[in-house]
């Protein structure tokens, strides 16, 4: 046999053997590794027919007017979403279903309602009742069961306890910011006559947490602007007080040129009437609970040209698209359709309720699950256009102050309108020229 030919043959055989050995070795190595953990897409049990949202809403008692508006707004927003199939989660669309009970404006009954909603009705998420006191009462119940929910109130105290799954929109301590900025602008504007500038103000607030935070916000706003404005009178009045004249007279005697009323709607109406009957004159009056509420209209001319704060008006030109199903909305259409559906006007409390539902649905879709922790994380990453403006949550689970849409409004014979600021960035905001000083 030719030696050279044998050598070539042997080389081929050796090469084949080496290749087979390598392949076998690789196969053995990878075969001995533990199997990779599959990526699990969050799923919803097949028997799950709807996403359940629980709410205690005052249909009777002193908060019933607000409670009816909030309940109807929850339902209106839910119907909008369900008309397009619902919320896409776990690979399919699920409708939203609201389960609600009347709490008769009573804190004890409110707590009982949420116990039932969570333990008996097995709701997935909760929406708060109206008002700071009722929300404060039920927060421990939400926390005990680990339920994610939205406040339907604006008190700063709601955020003090650091409840992990409780979210809200606005804080009362920010309410006076725009009024203070406007007064500061007057001082800096050389075109404004000296006698129209405001250098002394009085504060009359309710003696509760809401009033306390209104005053704290006032002091903070003055410090932030650096405005040389002095608080010459500071009074805290009892809830339910019906004679405010001693406080009003004290404010006038101190030389206050402007008045801050951090009071509830009933006491705000009393104050407006007594200011008129006493013949007191202030250049400007800011009223937290007043001009944006339907009840203010009963004052007639007595209530004209008071200032307040709002995060929304029926005339805002906001619009957007919601959820995977591309629900197109505009503020104008929401206002119109709500009135057609319920026969009365949508107000800022109703808008809060709608935004809460929109934000929750958006977060569920982005989380891809109904698990509380995942939905909470999705909410913290929210950037959602709403009827009030762009919703972004801050670290305290409230609307981030950098984005929160606070506007200074003034009450006219045909309702309240934004009068300041004139624009945000390049977008015109003011809806009507301001009347100042008060005639």
C-alpha positions in Angstrom: 0.0 0.0 0.0 1.2 3.5 -0.8 2.5 5.0 2.5 1.4 8.5 1.5 -2.2 7.4 0.7 -2.4 5.6 4.1 -1.3 8.8 5.9 -4.0 10.8 4.2 -6.7 8.3 5.1 -5.6 8.3 8.7 -5.8 12.1 8.8 -9.4 12.1 7.5 -10.4 9.5 10.1 -8.7 11.4 13.0 -10.4 14.6 11.9 -13.8 13.0 11.9 -13.2 11.5 15.3 -12.2 14.9 16.7 -15.3 16.6 15.3 -17.6 13.9 16.7 -15.9 14.2 20.1 -16.3 18.0 20.1 -20.0 17.8 19.2 -20.6 15.2 21.8 -18.8 17.2 24.4 -20.7 20.4 23.7 -24.0 18.4 23.7 -23.1 16.9 27.1 -22.1 20.3 28.5 -25.3 22.1 27.5 -27.4 19.1 28.3 -26.1 19.1 31.9 -27.0 22.8 32.5 -30.2 23.5 34.3 -33.1 24.4 32.0 -33.6 28.2 31.7 -36.5 29.7 33.6 -39.2 30.6 31.0 -40.4 34.3 30.9 -43.9 34.2 32.3 -46.4 36.7 30.9 -48.8 37.8 33.7 -52.1 36.0 33.1 -55.6 36.5 34.4 -57.6 33.5 35.6 -59.9 32.4 32.8 -62.9 32.6 35.2 -62.2 36.4 35.7 -65.1 38.2 34.0 -64.4 41.8 35.0 -62.1 44.1 36.9 -63.9 45.0 40.1 -63.6 48.5 41.5 -65.2 49.3 44.9 -66.3 52.6 46.2 -68.1 54.1 49.2 -69.9 57.2 48.0 -72.2 59.6 49.9 -75.6 59.5 48.4 -77.3 60.9 51.5 -76.1 63.2 54.3 -74.1 66.4 54.1 -71.7 65.2 51.3 -74.4 63.8 49.1 -74.2 66.5 46.4 -70.5 65.7 45.9 -71.1 62.0 46.3 -73.7 61.8 43.5 -71.4 63.7 41.2 -68.4 61.4 42.0 -70.4 58.2 41.6 -71.9 59.3 38.3 -68.4 60.3 37.0 -67.0 56.9 38.0 -69.7 55.2 36.0 -69.4 57.6 33.1 -65.7 57.0 32.7 -66.2 53.2 33.1 -68.9 53.2 30.5 -66.5 55.1 28.1 -63.9 52.4 28.5 -66.3 49.4 28.4 -67.8 50.7 25.2 -64.5 50.0 23.5 -64.1 46.6 25.0 -62.6 47.4 28.4 -59.1 47.2 29.6 -56.5 44.9 27.9 -54.8 42.8 30.5 -53.4 39.3 30.5 -53.9 38.8 26.7 -57.6 39.8 26.6 -60.0 42.6 27.2 -61.9 42.8 30.5 -64.7 45.2 31.4 -64.6 47.4 34.5 -67.4 47.0 37.0 -68.1 49.4 39.8 -69.6 48.1 43.1 -70.6 51.0 45.4 -72.5 51.6 48.6 -73.9 54.7 50.3 -72.0 55.7 53.4 -74.5 58.4 54.4 -71.6 60.8 54.9 -70.6 58.8 58.0 -67.0 57.7 58.6 -68.0 54.5 60.5 -70.3 53.4 57.8 -67.7 54.2 55.2 -65.2 51.9 56.9 -67.8 49.1 57.0 -68.4 49.6 53.3 -64.8 49.1 52.4 -64.5 46.0 54.7 -67.4 44.5 52.8 -66.1 45.6 49.4 -62.7 44.0 50.0 -63.6 40.9 52.0 -67.0 40.0 50.6 -67.2 41.5 47.1 -63.5 40.8 46.5 -62.9 44.0 44.6 -59.5 44.4 42.8 -59.1 48.1 43.4 -60.9 50.9 45.4 -61.9 54.5 44.8 -62.1 56.8 47.8 -65.2 58.6 49.2 -65.5 62.4 49.0 -63.8 64.6 51.6 -60.6 64.5 53.6 -62.2 63.2 56.8 -63.8 60.1 55.2 -60.6 59.3 53.2 -58.5 59.5 56.3 -60.9 57.2 58.1 -60.7 54.5 55.5 -57.0 54.6 54.6 -56.0 52.1 57.4 -58.5 49.6 55.9 -57.0 49.9 52.4 -53.6 49.5 53.9 -54.6 46.5 56.0 -55.7 44.6 53.0 -53.1 45.9 50.6 -55.7 47.5 48.3 -54.6 50.1 45.8 -57.0 53.1 45.7 -57.4 56.8 44.7 -58.4 59.6 47.1 -61.3 61.7 46.2 -60.1 64.6 48.4 -57.2 67.1 48.4 -56.0 67.2 52.0 -52.2 67.1 52.4 -52.7 65.0 55.6 -53.7 62.1 53.3 -50.1 61.9 52.2 -48.4 62.2 55.6 -48.7 58.5 56.5 -46.9 57.2 53.5 -49.5 54.6 52.5 -47.9 52.6 49.8 -50.9 52.0 47.5 -52.9 55.2 48.1 -52.8 57.7 45.3 -54.3 61.1 44.9 -54.3 64.1 42.5 -54.2 67.5 44.3 -53.0 69.0 47.6 -54.7 71.9 49.4 -51.4 73.5 50.4 -50.8 74.3 46.7 -54.1 76.1 46.3 -52.9 79.7 47.1 -49.8 79.5 44.9 -51.3 81.2 41.9 -53.0 83.9 43.9 -49.6 84.7 45.6 -47.8 84.7 42.3 -50.3 87.1 40.8 -49.9 89.5 43.8 -46.2 89.2 43.4 -46.5 90.1 39.7 -48.5 93.2 40.6 -45.7 94.4 42.9 -43.1 93.9 40.1 -45.2 95.5 37.3 -44.3 99.2 36.9 -47.5 99.8 34.9 -49.7 98.9 38.0 -50.5 102.0 40.1 -49.2 101.9 43.6 -52.6 102.0 45.1 -53.6 98.8 43.3 -50.7 96.8 44.6 -51.2 94.5 47.6 -48.8 94.5 50.5 -50.9 93.4 53.4 -53.2 90.3 53.5 -55.3 88.5 56.1 -55.9 84.8 56.4 -59.1 83.3 57.8 -59.1 79.4 57.7 -61.1 76.7 59.3 -59.6 75.2 62.4 -59.0 71.7 60.9 -56.3 70.0 58.9 -57.6 71.5 55.6 -57.4 75.0 57.0 -54.0 74.4 58.5 -52.5 73.3 55.2 -54.1 76.2 53.3 -52.3 78.5 55.7 -49.0 76.5 55.5 -49.3 76.7 51.7 -49.8 80.5 51.9 -46.7 81.0 53.9 -44.7 78.7 51.6 -45.9 80.5 48.5 -44.9 83.8 49.9 -41.5 82.5 50.8 -41.0 81.0 47.3 -41.9 84.1 45.5 -40.0 86.4 47.8 -42.9 88.9 47.6 -42.8 91.6 50.2 -46.3 90.9 51.4 -47.2 90.8 55.1 -49.8 88.6 56.8 -51.3 91.2 59.1 -54.1 88.9 60.5 -54.2 85.1 60.9 -57.4 83.5 62.3 -58.6 79.9 62.5 -62.3 79.6 63.0 -64.4 76.6 64.3 -66.0 74.4 61.8 -69.7 75.2 61.7 -69.4 78.7 62.9 -72.1 80.9 61.4 -71.0 84.3 62.6 -67.7 85.2 60.9 -68.1 89.0 61.4 -65.6 89.2 64.4 -62.9 87.7 62.2 -63.7 89.7 59.2 -63.8 93.0 61.2 -60.4 92.1 62.7 -58.9 91.5 59.3 -60.2 94.9 58.0 -59.0 96.7 61.2 -55.5 95.2 60.6 -55.3 97.0 57.3 -55.6 93.9 55.1 -55.9 94.8 51.4 -56.6 91.2 50.3 -58.3 88.4 52.1 -57.6 84.6 52.0 -60.6 82.5 53.0 -59.6 78.9 53.6 -63.1 77.8 54.5 -65.7 75.2 53.5 -68.4 76.2 51.0 -71.1 76.9 53.6 -68.9 79.2 55.6 -67.5 80.8 52.5 -71.1 81.8 51.5 -71.7 83.2 55.0 -68.4 85.2 54.8 -69.4 86.7 51.4 -72.8 87.8 52.7 -71.3 89.3 55.9 -68.5 91.1 54.1 -71.3 92.8 52.0 -73.6 93.5 55.0 -70.7 95.0 57.0 -69.6 97.2 54.1 -66.0 95.8 54.2 -63.8 96.6 51.2 -60.9 94.4 50.1 -59.0 94.8 46.8 -59.2 91.1 46.2 -60.7 88.1 48.0 -59.5 84.5 47.4 -61.8 81.8 48.6 -60.8 78.1 48.5 -64.2 76.6 49.0 -66.5 78.8 47.0 -66.6 80.1 43.4 -66.0 76.8 41.7 -68.9 75.1 43.5 -72.5 75.2 42.0 -73.8 76.6 45.4 -71.9 79.8 44.9 -74.4 80.9 42.3 -77.0 81.4 45.0 -75.1 84.5 46.1 -75.8 86.4 42.9 -74.0 89.7 42.6 -72.7 89.3 46.2 -70.3 86.5 45.0 -69.1 88.3 41.8 -65.4 88.7 41.2 -64.1 86.5 44.0 -61.0 84.5 43.2 -60.4 80.8 43.7 -58.3 78.0 42.4 -59.2 75.3 39.9 -57.4 72.5 38.1 -60.0 72.4 35.5 -62.8 74.4 33.7 -65.4 73.2 31.2 -63.7 75.3 28.5 -60.1 73.8 28.7 -59.0 72.7 25.2 -57.6 69.4 26.4 -57.9 66.2 24.4 -56.2 62.9 24.0 -56.3 59.1 23.3 -56.7 56.5 26.1 -55.7 52.9 26.3 -54.9 50.2 23.7 -58.4 50.6 22.3 -57.6 54.2 21.3 -60.5 55.9 23.0 -60.5 59.5 21.7 -61.7 62.1 24.1 -61.9 65.9 24.4 -62.8 68.0 27.4 -65.5 69.7 25.4 -67.1 66.4 24.6 -66.9 65.0 28.1 -68.7 68.1 29.4 -71.4 67.8 26.7 -71.9 64.1 27.0 -72.0 64.1 30.8 -74.8 66.8 30.8 -76.8 64.8 28.2 -76.4 61.6 30.3 -77.2 62.9 33.8 -79.0 66.2 33.1 -76.7 68.3 35.3 -73.3 69.9 34.8 -69.9 68.2 35.3 -67.7 69.9 37.9 -64.1 69.6 39.1 -65.0 66.9 41.6 -66.4 64.8 38.8 -63.3 65.4 36.6 -61.2 64.1 39.5 -63.2 60.9 39.6 -62.9 60.4 35.9 -59.1 61.0 35.9 -58.8 58.5 38.7 -60.5 55.8 36.6 -58.5 56.8 33.5 -55.2 56.6 35.4 -56.0 53.3 37.0 -57.1 51.7 33.6 -53.9 53.0 31.9 -51.7 51.6 34.7 -53.4 48.2 34.6 -52.7 47.9 30.8 -49.1 49.0 31.2 -48.6 46.6 34.1 -50.2 43.7 32.2 -51.7 42.3 35.4 -54.0 43.1 38.2 -51.4 42.5 40.9 -51.3 45.5 43.3 -47.5 46.0 43.4 -47.2 45.9 39.6 -50.1 48.4 39.1 -48.6 50.7 41.7 -45.3 50.7 40.0 -47.0 51.5 36.7 -48.9 54.4 38.3 -45.6 55.9 39.5 -44.4 55.9 35.9 -47.6 57.5 34.5 -47.4 60.2 31.9 -51.0 60.5 30.8 -52.9 63.4 29.2 -56.1 64.1 31.1 -58.9 66.7 30.9 -56.9 68.8 33.4 -53.4 68.4 31.8 -50.5 66.0 31.8 -50.7 63.6 34.8 -47.3 62.7 36.4 -47.1 61.4 40.0 -44.5 62.7 42.4 -42.8 60.6 45.1 -45.7 61.1 47.5 -48.2 59.6 45.1 -49.8 63.0 44.4 -49.8 64.9 41.1 -46.2 66.2 40.7 -46.2 69.9 41.5 -44.1 70.5 38.4 -47.0 69.4 36.2 -50.0 70.0 38.5 -52.5 72.2 36.6 -53.5 74.9 39.2 -55.2 78.0 37.7 -56.4 81.2 39.3 -60.1 81.6 38.5 -62.5 84.5 39.1 -66.3 84.3 39.4 -68.3 86.3 36.9 -72.1 86.7 36.4 -72.0 83.7 34.1 -69.7 81.4 36.1 -66.0 81.1 36.9 -63.2 81.6 34.3 -59.4 81.2 34.4 -57.9 84.7 34.6 -54.3 83.8 35.4 -51.8 82.8 34.1 -52.4 84.2 30.7 -50.5 81.3 29.1 -48.5 78.2 30.0 -45.4 78.0 27.8 -46.9 79.2 24.5 -50.4 77.8 25.1 -53.0 80.5 26.0 -54.7 79.6 29.2 -56.6 82.7 30.5 -60.3 82.6 29.4 -61.3 86.1 30.3 -59.6 89.4 31.4 -59.5 89.8 35.2 -61.7 92.3 37.1 -59.5 94.0 39.6 -59.9 95.6 42.1 -63.3 94.2 43.2 -65.8 96.9 42.2 
